[in-house]
Amino acid sequence: MRLVCRILLLIVNSQLLLLSGQPVLFGRTARNAHTQVASIKVKTEVVNFTVSVTDQQQHAVPGLERTQFEVFEDKSRQQIAYFKVEDAPLSVGIIFDHSGSMKGKLKQSHAALQAFIDTCHKDDDFFLVGFNHQVDLLADFTDGDALVSRLGCAEARGNTALYDAVYLGIEKVKLGRHRKRVLLIISDGEDNKSHYAYGELRKLLKEAEVQVYCLGIGVAFSDGDFPAWSRIILEEIARLTGGRAFFPNSAAELEEIAARISLELRQQYSLGYISSNEQRDGRWRRLRVRVTPPPGMSKLTVRAKAGYYAANGNSE
C-alpha cells in the first residue's frame, strides 16, 4: 500500500511540474533540474571554412591528408574536427563590369566567362550582376549557358559602381541552393559611383561565408598599366575571403586563368574546428592554416579566409 502511494505521489508531482513548465526528472530536485536545463542552452560554435592549396606553378594540389594541415586561431593551434575533400556543386555569382572603362575588353571578358563556365560542375547554379553607374541583376539563378546569353546586350558605357555590385552579389549568393558559394568578379577594379564605401564592403566580406575570385583586366591587358589602387582593392577583396586575384596580360591568358579558377574550386579542402576560445565576445579572430608538403614537393601556398567574428553573448 505504501509503494502504491509513492507511485501516485510521483505521478501527481510530475503533472504539476508539467503544468508549471519545468522538466520532469525523477530522483532530482527542482534546483538540479533547473541547472541541467541552463547548461543545455550553451551552444557549441563550429568554425567551418575552405582551404585552397597550390604549388609553385599556381596549380591546385589534390590528395592531401588531414594530418598535413594545422589550423591556428589568433596564434593558438586548434584541433581539426572536420576534414573533407569533395567536388561539390557551387552557387556562383558573376559580377560583370560593363562600364565605359571596359570599352574594348568586353569580347575577351565574354570569352573568359565562357571558359569558366565550360569547366564548372554540371549542377552549379549561376546568377549574373552587371554594373556600370548602376547595378542590375541581369540573370537570376540559372544554368551557365542561359547566363552567358544574357551578356549579349551589355554595352560598355557609364561610370563604375564596383562596390555596390559586389555588395549585391554577396547578399544574393547567400540565397543559393548549394552550401559552397563563390563570386567571380570580372572588372578593371575602378570605382567612382558606388553608394557603399569600401569600408562597408570590407566589413561585409569579413562576415560573409563566400569566396571571391577576381579577374582584373588592365589597359590592353598590360599588367604594368593596371592602376595600383584598383589592384590593391581586388587583391584584398579576394584575400579576405580565401580567394585569389589575377591580372592576365593577354586575352589567351585571361581565358586560361578563368578555366583554372573553375578547376581550383573543384579541388579545395573543407575544414572545421571547435574554437578553444570559449568567449562569446563578438570579436574578430584571425585564422591561419599551415600545410606540410608531401615528400619531394616544394613549398606550397595556402589560402583561406582571413578570420571570422565570434558569436556574441554567453547564451541563447
Secondary structure as GFF3:
##gff-version 3
##sequence-region A 1 316
A	DSSP	alpha_helix	2	20	.	.	.	ID=ss1
A	DSSP	alpha_helix	30	40	.	.	.	ID=ss2
A	DSSP	beta_strand	46	54	.	.	.	ID=ss3
A	DSSP	three_ten_helix	66	68	.	.	.	ID=ss4
A	DSSP	beta_strand	69	73	.	.	.	ID=ss5
A	DSSP	beta_strand	76	78	.	.	.	ID=ss6
A	DSSP	beta_strand	80	85	.	.	.	ID=ss7
A	DSSP	beta_strand	90	97	.	.	.	ID=ss8
A	DSSP	three_ten_helix	100	102	.	.	.	ID=ss9
A	DSSP	alpha_helix	106	118	.	.	.	ID=ss10
A	DSSP	beta_strand	125	131	.	.	.	ID=ss11
A	DSSP	beta_strand	135	142	.	.	.	ID=ss12
A	DSSP	alpha_helix	144	149	.	.	.	ID=ss13
A	DSSP	three_ten_helix	150	153	.	.	.	ID=ss14
A	DSSP	alpha_helix	162	173	.	.	.	ID=ss15
A	DSSP	beta_strand	180	187	.	.	.	ID=ss16
A	DSSP	alpha_helix	198	207	.	.	.	ID=ss17
A	DSSP	beta_strand	211	216	.	.	.	ID=ss18
A	DSSP	three_ten_helix	219	221	.	.	.	ID=ss19
A	DSSP	three_ten_helix	223	225	.	.	.	ID=ss20
A	DSSP	alpha_helix	228	241	.	.	.	ID=ss21
A	DSSP	beta_strand	245	246	.	.	.	ID=ss22
A	DSSP	alpha_helix	251	265	.	.	.	ID=ss23
A	DSSP	beta_strand	269	274	.	.	.	ID=ss24
A	DSSP	beta_strand	284	291	.	.	.	ID=ss25
A	DSSP	beta_strand	301	303	.	.	.	ID=ss26
A	DSSP	beta_strand	307	309	.	.	.	ID=ss27
###
